[in-house]
């Protein structure tokens, strides 16, 4: 190849690359789809069957699971933050209501590369006030006013085989905590950040957020119902322990085209 021809070929390649990247920038932003899944020990939750054993050795089952996630943010590889604002930035998940297992907010996300996703588990103190929801099922998540008010972050209801092989109910309910005197309140909602290494696409972008139930009982606090008892709504120490574990209970996967 002569130097001139080499230079011409090189310029052509540069031109084509420019065209391709310009085209990329013209792709219209699109709405994301969020899908919510619930696993135990790596497989989909089978509710109502006493088939699980947590790390502390409690045999247990889960019958109901309802929770809020809010303030979902997608962070691009160059550090831009896009917050999902639709539906007051709050989404309710109930494993018994299939429509809640998918969320299609109307927010537009640019088609680009993303390095992480974050969300709040529960609802922050600015929004977590009674009256936020007027209709069921969200309304039925209310948290008693005298205990701090607002809404449960989560209701996980089930049973465990207690000492002596008696089956006892548990209500792993999380929300605003308080001290014994009822004079100090604690915001227990927490932020979850999960790494992503993805490029979004022009037609479909599906983020699957999976809750791994067993993780609520593992790290950093080994969870033993025989110690905590089944009811923890008025036990701030237990709720805080659960929240620390819950921060490790989620994973995200992505698919798109
Ligand atoms: Cu409750």
py3Dmol code that shows the C-alpha trace and the ligand (Angstrom):
import py3Dmol

protein = """\
ATOM      1  CA  UNK A   1       0.000   0.000   0.000  1.00  0.00           C
ATOM      2  CA  UNK A   2       1.336   3.446  -0.915  1.00  0.00           C
ATOM      3  CA  UNK A   3       1.478   5.999   1.907  1.00  0.00           C
ATOM      4  CA  UNK A   4      -1.331   8.006   0.206  1.00  0.00           C
ATOM      5  CA  UNK A   5      -3.572   5.019  -0.088  1.00  0.00           C
ATOM      6  CA  UNK A   6      -2.788   4.000   3.485  1.00  0.00           C
ATOM      7  CA  UNK A   7      -3.733   7.486   4.666  1.00  0.00           C
ATOM      8  CA  UNK A   8      -6.945   7.384   2.642  1.00  0.00           C
ATOM      9  CA  UNK A   9      -7.946   4.028   4.124  1.00  0.00           C
ATOM     10  CA  UNK A  10      -7.141   5.252   7.604  1.00  0.00           C
ATOM     11  CA  UNK A  11      -9.255   8.418   7.111  1.00  0.00           C
ATOM     12  CA  UNK A  12     -12.125   6.298   5.845  1.00  0.00           C
ATOM     13  CA  UNK A  13     -12.025   4.135   8.953  1.00  0.00           C
ATOM     14  CA  UNK A  14     -11.964   7.202  11.207  1.00  0.00           C
ATOM     15  CA  UNK A  15     -14.916   8.655   9.294  1.00  0.00           C
ATOM     16  CA  UNK A  16     -16.878   5.424   9.646  1.00  0.00           C
ATOM     17  CA  UNK A  17     -16.157   5.264  13.372  1.00  0.00           C
ATOM     18  CA  UNK A  18     -17.361   8.847  13.751  1.00  0.00           C
ATOM     19  CA  UNK A  19     -20.545   8.048  11.871  1.00  0.00           C
ATOM     20  CA  UNK A  20     -21.177   5.006  14.026  1.00  0.00           C
ATOM     21  CA  UNK A  21     -20.645   6.915  17.278  1.00  0.00           C
ATOM     22  CA  UNK A  22     -22.798   9.832  16.055  1.00  0.00           C
ATOM     23  CA  UNK A  23     -25.524   7.356  15.225  1.00  0.00           C
ATOM     24  CA  UNK A  24     -25.214   5.923  18.724  1.00  0.00           C
ATOM     25  CA  UNK A  25     -25.884   9.289  20.276  1.00  0.00           C
ATOM     26  CA  UNK A  26     -29.021   9.766  18.228  1.00  0.00           C
ATOM     27  CA  UNK A  27     -30.698   6.625  19.625  1.00  0.00           C
ATOM     28  CA  UNK A  28     -33.825   7.687  21.474  1.00  0.00           C
ATOM     29  CA  UNK A  29     -33.871   7.099  25.224  1.00  0.00           C
ATOM     30  CA  UNK A  30     -36.174   4.284  26.269  1.00  0.00           C
ATOM     31  CA  UNK A  31     -38.194   3.149  29.274  1.00  0.00           C
ATOM     32  CA  UNK A  32     -36.794   0.323  31.406  1.00  0.00           C
ATOM     33  CA  UNK A  33     -38.661  -2.733  32.649  1.00  0.00           C
ATOM     34  CA  UNK A  34     -38.085  -4.058  36.156  1.00  0.00           C
ATOM     35  CA  UNK A  35     -38.888  -7.649  37.041  1.00  0.00           C
ATOM     36  CA  UNK A  36     -38.969  -8.873  40.651  1.00  0.00           C
ATOM     37  CA  UNK A  37     -38.085 -12.424  41.581  1.00  0.00           C
ATOM     38  CA  UNK A  38     -37.821 -14.251  44.877  1.00  0.00           C
ATOM     39  CA  UNK A  39     -35.372 -17.089  45.417  1.00  0.00           C
ATOM     40  CA  UNK A  40     -34.365 -19.302  48.311  1.00  0.00           C
ATOM     41  CA  UNK A  41     -31.030 -21.121  48.154  1.00  0.00           C
ATOM     42  CA  UNK A  42     -30.728 -20.385  44.449  1.00  0.00           C
ATOM     43  CA  UNK A  43     -34.168 -21.551  43.273  1.00  0.00           C
ATOM     44  CA  UNK A  44     -37.527 -19.843  43.018  1.00  0.00           C
ATOM     45  CA  UNK A  45     -39.368 -19.600  46.347  1.00  0.00           C
ATOM     46  CA  UNK A  46     -41.934 -22.326  46.889  1.00  0.00           C
ATOM     47  CA  UNK A  47     -44.208 -20.761  49.425  1.00  0.00           C
ATOM     48  CA  UNK A  48     -46.134 -22.635  52.075  1.00  0.00           C
ATOM     49  CA  UNK A  49     -43.821 -25.632  52.298  1.00  0.00           C
ATOM     50  CA  UNK A  50     -41.616 -26.279  55.311  1.00  0.00           C
ATOM     51  CA  UNK A  51     -38.639 -27.147  53.145  1.00  0.00           C
ATOM     52  CA  UNK A  52     -36.010 -24.566  53.981  1.00  0.00           C
ATOM     53  CA  UNK A  53     -33.323 -24.466  56.640  1.00  0.00           C
ATOM     54  CA  UNK A  54     -31.551 -21.217  57.476  1.00  0.00           C
ATOM     55  CA  UNK A  55     -27.918 -20.902  58.501  1.00  0.00           C
ATOM     56  CA  UNK A  56     -28.806 -21.085  62.209  1.00  0.00           C
ATOM     57  CA  UNK A  57     -30.566 -24.399  61.570  1.00  0.00           C
ATOM     58  CA  UNK A  58     -34.169 -23.155  61.781  1.00  0.00           C
ATOM     59  CA  UNK A  59     -36.498 -25.101  59.497  1.00  0.00           C
ATOM     60  CA  UNK A  60     -38.902 -22.597  57.984  1.00  0.00           C
ATOM     61  CA  UNK A  61     -41.412 -21.715  55.310  1.00  0.00           C
ATOM     62  CA  UNK A  62     -42.519 -18.436  53.776  1.00  0.00           C
ATOM     63  CA  UNK A  63     -46.230 -17.890  53.127  1.00  0.00           C
ATOM     64  CA  UNK A  64     -46.425 -14.219  52.175  1.00  0.00           C
ATOM     65  CA  UNK A  65     -43.976 -11.577  51.049  1.00  0.00           C
ATOM     66  CA  UNK A  66     -44.723  -7.926  50.411  1.00  0.00           C
ATOM     67  CA  UNK A  67     -42.258  -5.046  50.231  1.00  0.00           C
ATOM     68  CA  UNK A  68     -41.496  -1.607  48.842  1.00  0.00           C
ATOM     69  CA  UNK A  69     -38.492  -0.516  46.888  1.00  0.00           C
ATOM     70  CA  UNK A  70     -38.053   3.149  46.017  1.00  0.00           C
ATOM     71  CA  UNK A  71     -35.676   5.770  44.632  1.00  0.00           C
ATOM     72  CA  UNK A  72     -34.287   3.429  41.981  1.00  0.00           C
ATOM     73  CA  UNK A  73     -31.233   4.966  40.365  1.00  0.00           C
ATOM     74  CA  UNK A  74     -29.188   3.899  37.377  1.00  0.00           C
ATOM     75  CA  UNK A  75     -25.629   5.153  37.252  1.00  0.00           C
ATOM     76  CA  UNK A  76     -23.851   5.383  33.916  1.00  0.00           C
ATOM     77  CA  UNK A  77     -20.237   4.392  33.403  1.00  0.00           C
ATOM     78  CA  UNK A  78     -19.295   8.083  33.326  1.00  0.00           C
ATOM     79  CA  UNK A  79     -21.080   8.768  36.596  1.00  0.00           C
ATOM     80  CA  UNK A  80     -24.388  10.271  35.498  1.00  0.00           C
ATOM     81  CA  UNK A  81     -27.300   9.363  37.756  1.00  0.00           C
ATOM     82  CA  UNK A  82     -30.815   8.717  36.445  1.00  0.00           C
ATOM     83  CA  UNK A  83     -33.542   8.422  39.060  1.00  0.00           C
ATOM     84  CA  UNK A  84     -36.814   6.643  38.354  1.00  0.00           C
ATOM     85  CA  UNK A  85     -39.459   9.202  39.347  1.00  0.00           C
ATOM     86  CA  UNK A  86     -42.659   7.495  38.109  1.00  0.00           C
ATOM     87  CA  UNK A  87     -45.256   6.333  40.640  1.00  0.00           C
ATOM     88  CA  UNK A  88     -43.786   8.647  43.296  1.00  0.00           C
ATOM     89  CA  UNK A  89     -40.541   6.691  42.806  1.00  0.00           C
ATOM     90  CA  UNK A  90     -42.008   3.818  44.863  1.00  0.00           C
ATOM     91  CA  UNK A  91     -42.858   0.306  43.757  1.00  0.00           C
ATOM     92  CA  UNK A  92     -44.794  -2.307  45.732  1.00  0.00           C
ATOM     93  CA  UNK A  93     -43.995  -6.000  45.326  1.00  0.00           C
ATOM     94  CA  UNK A  94     -46.343  -8.773  46.480  1.00  0.00           C
ATOM     95  CA  UNK A  95     -45.556 -12.355  45.468  1.00  0.00           C
ATOM     96  CA  UNK A  96     -49.313 -13.097  45.392  1.00  0.00           C
ATOM     97  CA  UNK A  97     -50.098 -10.272  42.945  1.00  0.00           C
ATOM     98  CA  UNK A  98     -48.441 -11.030  39.595  1.00  0.00           C
ATOM     99  CA  UNK A  99     -48.967  -7.466  38.301  1.00  0.00           C
ATOM    100  CA  UNK A 100     -46.634  -6.168  41.018  1.00  0.00           C
ATOM    101  CA  UNK A 101     -43.816  -8.449  39.851  1.00  0.00           C
ATOM    102  CA  UNK A 102     -43.196  -6.214  36.851  1.00  0.00           C
ATOM    103  CA  UNK A 103     -42.784  -2.482  36.892  1.00  0.00           C
ATOM    104  CA  UNK A 104     -42.774  -0.317  33.795  1.00  0.00           C
ATOM    105  CA  UNK A 105     -42.029   3.223  34.885  1.00  0.00           C
ATOM    106  CA  UNK A 106     -42.398   5.916  32.224  1.00  0.00           C
ATOM    107  CA  UNK A 107     -38.977   7.440  32.895  1.00  0.00           C
ATOM    108  CA  UNK A 108     -36.630   7.569  29.936  1.00  0.00           C
ATOM    109  CA  UNK A 109     -33.097   6.256  30.173  1.00  0.00           C
ATOM    110  CA  UNK A 110     -30.440   7.110  27.631  1.00  0.00           C
ATOM    111  CA  UNK A 111     -29.057   4.171  25.685  1.00  0.00           C
ATOM    112  CA  UNK A 112     -25.522   3.923  27.027  1.00  0.00           C
ATOM    113  CA  UNK A 113     -23.396   1.873  29.417  1.00  0.00           C
ATOM    114  CA  UNK A 114     -24.287   1.587  33.080  1.00  0.00           C
ATOM    115  CA  UNK A 115     -22.066   0.589  35.970  1.00  0.00           C
ATOM    116  CA  UNK A 116     -24.546   0.215  38.826  1.00  0.00           C
ATOM    117  CA  UNK A 117     -28.112   0.324  40.036  1.00  0.00           C
ATOM    118  CA  UNK A 118     -29.227   1.387  43.486  1.00  0.00           C
ATOM    119  CA  UNK A 119     -32.492   1.560  45.350  1.00  0.00           C
ATOM    120  CA  UNK A 120     -33.902   2.169  48.782  1.00  0.00           C
ATOM    121  CA  UNK A 121     -35.396  -0.853  50.503  1.00  0.00           C
ATOM    122  CA  UNK A 122     -38.491   0.602  52.130  1.00  0.00           C
ATOM    123  CA  UNK A 123     -39.459   4.250  51.928  1.00  0.00           C
ATOM    124  CA  UNK A 124     -37.425   7.247  53.099  1.00  0.00           C
ATOM    125  CA  UNK A 125     -38.626   9.481  55.941  1.00  0.00           C
ATOM    126  CA  UNK A 126     -39.580  12.326  53.596  1.00  0.00           C
ATOM    127  CA  UNK A 127     -42.251  10.165  51.950  1.00  0.00           C
ATOM    128  CA  UNK A 128     -43.081   7.549  54.573  1.00  0.00           C
ATOM    129  CA  UNK A 129     -46.153   9.240  56.041  1.00  0.00           C
ATOM    130  CA  UNK A 130     -49.622   7.843  56.441  1.00  0.00           C
ATOM    131  CA  UNK A 131     -51.879   8.965  53.592  1.00  0.00           C
ATOM    132  CA  UNK A 132     -49.266   8.260  50.941  1.00  0.00           C
ATOM    133  CA  UNK A 133     -51.414   5.366  49.706  1.00  0.00           C
ATOM    134  CA  UNK A 134     -55.199   5.477  49.723  1.00  0.00           C
ATOM    135  CA  UNK A 135     -55.938   2.164  47.997  1.00  0.00           C
ATOM    136  CA  UNK A 136     -55.097  -1.474  48.718  1.00  0.00           C
ATOM    137  CA  UNK A 137     -52.817  -3.323  48.443  1.00  0.00           C
ATOM    138  CA  UNK A 138     -50.251  -0.592  49.245  1.00  0.00           C
ATOM    139  CA  UNK A 139     -52.546   1.017  51.824  1.00  0.00           C
ATOM    140  CA  UNK A 140     -52.653  -2.232  53.783  1.00  0.00           C
ATOM    141  CA  UNK A 141     -48.932  -1.934  54.438  1.00  0.00           C
ATOM    142  CA  UNK A 142     -49.627   0.835  57.009  1.00  0.00           C
ATOM    143  CA  UNK A 143     -47.434   0.886  60.123  1.00  0.00           C
ATOM    144  CA  UNK A 144     -49.103   1.890  63.410  1.00  0.00           C
ATOM    145  CA  UNK A 145     -48.878   5.626  64.095  1.00  0.00           C
ATOM    146  CA  UNK A 146     -47.777   5.168  67.711  1.00  0.00           C
ATOM    147  CA  UNK A 147     -44.844   3.085  66.425  1.00  0.00           C
ATOM    148  CA  UNK A 148     -43.641   5.743  64.016  1.00  0.00           C
ATOM    149  CA  UNK A 149     -46.341   5.609  61.355  1.00  0.00           C
ATOM    150  CA  UNK A 150     -46.047   5.418  57.607  1.00  0.00           C
ATOM    151  CA  UNK A 151     -45.836   1.977  56.034  1.00  0.00           C
ATOM    152  CA  UNK A 152     -44.105  -1.350  56.511  1.00  0.00           C
ATOM    153  CA  UNK A 153     -40.991  -1.638  54.353  1.00  0.00           C
ATOM    154  CA  UNK A 154     -41.610  -5.367  54.268  1.00  0.00           C
ATOM    155  CA  UNK A 155     -43.933  -8.047  55.535  1.00  0.00           C
ATOM    156  CA  UNK A 156     -42.485 -11.534  55.295  1.00  0.00           C
ATOM    157  CA  UNK A 157     -44.843 -13.993  56.971  1.00  0.00           C
ATOM    158  CA  UNK A 158     -44.194 -17.648  57.570  1.00  0.00           C
ATOM    159  CA  UNK A 159     -43.545 -20.330  60.141  1.00  0.00           C
ATOM    160  CA  UNK A 160     -40.570 -22.025  61.707  1.00  0.00           C
ATOM    161  CA  UNK A 161     -40.060 -25.197  63.645  1.00  0.00           C
ATOM    162  CA  UNK A 162     -39.273 -23.914  67.130  1.00  0.00           C
ATOM    163  CA  UNK A 163     -37.415 -25.714  69.910  1.00  0.00           C
ATOM    164  CA  UNK A 164     -39.424 -28.827  70.813  1.00  0.00           C
ATOM    165  CA  UNK A 165     -40.642 -29.172  67.230  1.00  0.00           C
ATOM    166  CA  UNK A 166     -43.578 -26.817  67.704  1.00  0.00           C
ATOM    167  CA  UNK A 167     -44.506 -24.849  64.607  1.00  0.00           C
ATOM    168  CA  UNK A 168     -44.656 -21.126  65.332  1.00  0.00           C
ATOM    169  CA  UNK A 169     -45.594 -18.202  63.107  1.00  0.00           C
ATOM    170  CA  UNK A 170     -43.130 -15.441  62.306  1.00  0.00           C
ATOM    171  CA  UNK A 171     -43.798 -11.959  60.996  1.00  0.00           C
ATOM    172  CA  UNK A 172     -40.551 -10.538  59.737  1.00  0.00           C
ATOM    173  CA  UNK A 173     -41.958  -7.022  59.506  1.00  0.00           C
ATOM    174  CA  UNK A 174     -39.716  -4.033  58.975  1.00  0.00           C
ATOM    175  CA  UNK A 175     -40.521  -0.353  59.314  1.00  0.00           C
ATOM    176  CA  UNK A 176     -39.753   2.617  61.528  1.00  0.00           C
ATOM    177  CA  UNK A 177     -38.367   1.471  64.870  1.00  0.00           C
ATOM    178  CA  UNK A 178     -38.608   3.016  68.313  1.00  0.00           C
ATOM    179  CA  UNK A 179     -37.030   2.809  71.756  1.00  0.00           C
ATOM    180  CA  UNK A 180     -38.834   1.089  74.645  1.00  0.00           C
ATOM    181  CA  UNK A 181     -40.282   4.380  75.903  1.00  0.00           C
ATOM    182  CA  UNK A 182     -41.654   5.281  72.476  1.00  0.00           C
ATOM    183  CA  UNK A 183     -39.813   8.596  72.581  1.00  0.00           C
ATOM    184  CA  UNK A 184     -37.163   8.028  69.905  1.00  0.00           C
ATOM    185  CA  UNK A 185     -37.812   6.724  66.390  1.00  0.00           C
ATOM    186  CA  UNK A 186     -35.388   5.092  63.989  1.00  0.00           C
ATOM    187  CA  UNK A 187     -35.520   5.155  60.213  1.00  0.00           C
ATOM    188  CA  UNK A 188     -34.569   1.619  59.248  1.00  0.00           C
ATOM    189  CA  UNK A 189     -34.860   1.883  55.469  1.00  0.00           C
ATOM    190  CA  UNK A 190     -31.572   1.143  53.715  1.00  0.00           C
ATOM    191  CA  UNK A 191     -29.904   1.674  50.379  1.00  0.00           C
ATOM    192  CA  UNK A 192     -28.819  -1.226  48.179  1.00  0.00           C
ATOM    193  CA  UNK A 193     -26.232  -0.705  45.446  1.00  0.00           C
ATOM    194  CA  UNK A 194     -25.572  -3.469  42.933  1.00  0.00           C
ATOM    195  CA  UNK A 195     -22.886  -3.513  40.259  1.00  0.00           C
ATOM    196  CA  UNK A 196     -23.918  -3.627  36.614  1.00  0.00           C
ATOM    197  CA  UNK A 197     -21.673  -3.838  33.630  1.00  0.00           C
ATOM    198  CA  UNK A 198     -24.104  -3.391  30.809  1.00  0.00           C
ATOM    199  CA  UNK A 199     -24.932  -1.510  27.683  1.00  0.00           C
ATOM    200  CA  UNK A 200     -28.633  -0.696  27.312  1.00  0.00           C
ATOM    201  CA  UNK A 201     -30.403  -1.283  24.022  1.00  0.00           C
ATOM    202  CA  UNK A 202     -32.767   0.632  21.765  1.00  0.00           C
ATOM    203  CA  UNK A 203     -35.795  -1.668  22.051  1.00  0.00           C
ATOM    204  CA  UNK A 204     -35.983  -3.571  25.332  1.00  0.00           C
ATOM    205  CA  UNK A 205     -34.140  -3.305  28.641  1.00  0.00           C
ATOM    206  CA  UNK A 206     -35.109  -5.646  31.404  1.00  0.00           C
ATOM    207  CA  UNK A 207     -33.610  -5.444  34.876  1.00  0.00           C
ATOM    208  CA  UNK A 208     -34.384  -8.423  37.078  1.00  0.00           C
ATOM    209  CA  UNK A 209     -34.053  -7.747  40.778  1.00  0.00           C
ATOM    210  CA  UNK A 210     -33.955 -10.946  42.803  1.00  0.00           C
ATOM    211  CA  UNK A 211     -34.418 -11.161  46.541  1.00  0.00           C
ATOM    212  CA  UNK A 212     -32.550 -14.137  47.990  1.00  0.00           C
ATOM    213  CA  UNK A 213     -34.581 -14.929  51.084  1.00  0.00           C
ATOM    214  CA  UNK A 214     -31.923 -16.987  52.871  1.00  0.00           C
ATOM    215  CA  UNK A 215     -29.620 -13.954  52.921  1.00  0.00           C
ATOM    216  CA  UNK A 216     -31.890 -12.220  55.412  1.00  0.00           C
ATOM    217  CA  UNK A 217     -30.691 -14.811  57.933  1.00  0.00           C
ATOM    218  CA  UNK A 218     -26.944 -14.962  57.323  1.00  0.00           C
ATOM    219  CA  UNK A 219     -24.528 -12.025  57.260  1.00  0.00           C
ATOM    220  CA  UNK A 220     -23.512 -10.088  59.299  1.00  0.00           C
ATOM    221  CA  UNK A 221     -26.117 -11.319  61.811  1.00  0.00           C
ATOM    222  CA  UNK A 222     -26.899 -15.000  62.186  1.00  0.00           C
ATOM    223  CA  UNK A 223     -30.688 -15.093  62.485  1.00  0.00           C
ATOM    224  CA  UNK A 224     -32.228 -17.599  64.881  1.00  0.00           C
ATOM    225  CA  UNK A 225     -35.986 -17.306  65.442  1.00  0.00           C
ATOM    226  CA  UNK A 226     -35.613 -19.197  68.690  1.00  0.00           C
ATOM    227  CA  UNK A 227     -33.703 -16.135  69.933  1.00  0.00           C
ATOM    228  CA  UNK A 228     -35.496 -13.258  68.222  1.00  0.00           C
ATOM    229  CA  UNK A 229     -39.003 -14.703  68.489  1.00  0.00           C
ATOM    230  CA  UNK A 230     -41.551 -14.479  65.736  1.00  0.00           C
ATOM    231  CA  UNK A 231     -42.645 -10.860  66.217  1.00  0.00           C
ATOM    232  CA  UNK A 232     -40.089  -8.092  65.804  1.00  0.00           C
ATOM    233  CA  UNK A 233     -42.087  -4.921  65.013  1.00  0.00           C
ATOM    234  CA  UNK A 234     -41.422  -3.534  68.482  1.00  0.00           C
ATOM    235  CA  UNK A 235     -37.886  -4.852  68.657  1.00  0.00           C
ATOM    236  CA  UNK A 236     -35.575  -2.248  67.152  1.00  0.00           C
ATOM    237  CA  UNK A 237     -32.447  -4.351  67.771  1.00  0.00           C
ATOM    238  CA  UNK A 238     -33.913  -7.247  65.779  1.00  0.00           C
ATOM    239  CA  UNK A 239     -35.180  -4.995  62.966  1.00  0.00           C
ATOM    240  CA  UNK A 240     -31.771  -3.353  62.673  1.00  0.00           C
ATOM    241  CA  UNK A 241     -30.078  -6.767  62.530  1.00  0.00           C
ATOM    242  CA  UNK A 242     -32.467  -7.875  59.802  1.00  0.00           C
ATOM    243  CA  UNK A 243     -31.860  -4.676  57.808  1.00  0.00           C
ATOM    244  CA  UNK A 244     -28.083  -5.171  57.933  1.00  0.00           C
ATOM    245  CA  UNK A 245     -28.584  -8.655  56.528  1.00  0.00           C
ATOM    246  CA  UNK A 246     -31.142  -7.459  54.005  1.00  0.00           C
ATOM    247  CA  UNK A 247     -28.598  -5.199  52.400  1.00  0.00           C
ATOM    248  CA  UNK A 248     -26.974  -8.443  51.121  1.00  0.00           C
ATOM    249  CA  UNK A 249     -30.199 -10.066  49.976  1.00  0.00           C
ATOM    250  CA  UNK A 250     -30.444  -8.676  46.465  1.00  0.00           C
ATOM    251  CA  UNK A 251     -28.884  -9.258  43.092  1.00  0.00           C
ATOM    252  CA  UNK A 252     -29.575  -7.826  39.664  1.00  0.00           C
ATOM    253  CA  UNK A 253     -29.369  -9.265  36.181  1.00  0.00           C
ATOM    254  CA  UNK A 254     -30.001  -7.610  32.852  1.00  0.00           C
ATOM    255  CA  UNK A 255     -31.237  -8.613  29.448  1.00  0.00           C
ATOM    256  CA  UNK A 256     -32.107  -6.557  26.443  1.00  0.00           C
ATOM    257  CA  UNK A 257     -32.058  -6.150  22.694  1.00  0.00           C
TER     258      UNK A 257
END
"""
ligand_1 = """\
1
CU
Cu -46.271 -5.569 60.939
"""
view = py3Dmol.view(width=600, height=400)
view.addModel(protein, "pdb")
view.setStyle({"model": 0}, {"cartoon": {"style": "trace"}})
view.addModel(ligand_1, "xyz")
view.setStyle({"model": 1}, {"stick": {}})
view.zoomTo()
view.show()
